[in-house]
Amino acid sequence: MEMAMTMVTDSGQNVLPIRLGNRVRVLRAQRQWSQEVLAELAGMHRNYIGHVERGELNVSFEKVYRLANAFEMSIGQFLEGV
Protein backbone atom coordinates (compact mmCIF):
# COMPACT_ATOMS: atom_id res chain seq x y z
CA MET A 1 0.00 0.00 0.00
CA GLU A 2 1.35 3.41 -1.03
CA MET A 3 1.14 6.34 1.36
CA ALA A 4 0.10 9.68 -0.06
CA MET A 5 2.42 12.61 0.54
CA THR A 6 0.75 15.01 2.95
CA MET A 7 0.11 18.49 1.58
CA VAL A 8 -1.12 19.96 4.85
CA THR A 9 0.93 21.45 7.68
CA ASP A 10 0.41 20.54 11.34
CA SER A 11 -1.77 23.65 11.64
CA GLY A 12 -3.98 22.41 8.79
CA GLN A 13 -2.68 24.85 6.17
CA ASN A 14 -2.20 23.59 2.60
CA VAL A 15 1.54 23.64 1.80
CA LEU A 16 1.18 24.06 -1.97
CA PRO A 17 0.45 27.81 -1.84
CA ILE A 18 3.45 28.24 0.47
CA ARG A 19 5.73 26.30 -1.85
CA LEU A 20 4.46 28.20 -4.90
CA GLY A 21 4.97 31.49 -3.08
CA ASN A 22 8.54 30.55 -2.22
CA ARG A 23 9.17 29.65 -5.87
CA VAL A 24 7.84 33.02 -7.04
CA ARG A 25 9.93 34.88 -4.45
CA VAL A 26 13.13 33.03 -5.43
CA LEU A 27 12.63 33.55 -9.16
CA ARG A 28 11.80 37.22 -8.63
CA ALA A 29 14.84 37.76 -6.41
CA GLN A 30 17.13 36.03 -8.91
CA ARG A 31 16.06 38.58 -11.49
CA GLN A 32 16.30 41.43 -8.99
CA TRP A 33 12.71 42.42 -9.73
CA SER A 34 10.44 44.18 -7.31
CA GLN A 35 6.95 42.84 -6.72
CA GLU A 36 5.74 45.79 -8.76
CA VAL A 37 7.86 44.80 -11.78
CA LEU A 38 6.63 41.19 -11.63
CA ALA A 39 3.04 42.36 -11.23
CA GLU A 40 3.36 44.55 -14.31
CA LEU A 41 4.88 41.74 -16.38
CA ALA A 42 2.20 39.27 -15.25
CA GLY A 43 -0.72 41.68 -15.57
CA MET A 44 -1.51 41.51 -11.85
CA HIS A 45 -1.65 43.91 -8.92
CA ARG A 46 1.45 44.21 -6.71
CA ASN A 47 -0.61 43.34 -3.64
CA TYR A 48 -1.68 40.09 -5.30
CA ILE A 49 1.98 39.15 -5.83
CA GLY A 50 2.61 39.76 -2.13
CA HIS A 51 -0.28 37.47 -1.17
CA VAL A 52 1.06 34.78 -3.52
CA GLU A 53 4.58 35.02 -2.08
CA ARG A 54 3.24 34.67 1.46
CA GLY A 55 1.26 31.58 0.46
CA GLU A 56 -2.04 33.21 1.33
CA LEU A 57 -3.85 32.27 -1.90
CA ASN A 58 -4.76 29.19 -3.89
CA VAL A 59 -3.61 30.53 -7.24
CA SER A 60 -5.73 29.73 -10.30
CA PHE A 61 -4.27 28.01 -13.34
CA GLU A 62 -4.65 31.26 -15.30
CA LYS A 63 -2.51 33.12 -12.74
CA VAL A 64 0.11 30.33 -12.78
CA TYR A 65 0.20 30.66 -16.57
CA ARG A 66 0.64 34.45 -16.35
CA LEU A 67 3.43 34.11 -13.78
CA ALA A 68 5.23 31.48 -15.86
CA ASN A 69 5.01 33.76 -18.91
CA ALA A 70 6.34 36.71 -16.92
CA PHE A 71 9.40 34.60 -16.02
CA GLU A 72 9.61 33.40 -19.66
CA MET A 73 9.22 29.78 -18.57
CA SER A 74 6.96 26.92 -19.44
CA ILE A 75 4.44 26.02 -16.75
CA GLY A 76 6.45 22.85 -16.11
CA GLN A 77 9.67 24.80 -15.57
CA PHE A 78 7.88 27.32 -13.40
CA LEU A 79 6.34 24.65 -11.16
CA GLU A 80 9.52 22.57 -10.93
CA GLY A 81 10.19 21.80 -7.29
CA VAL A 82 6.84 23.09 -6.06
Disulfide bonds with the S-S distance in Angstrom:
none
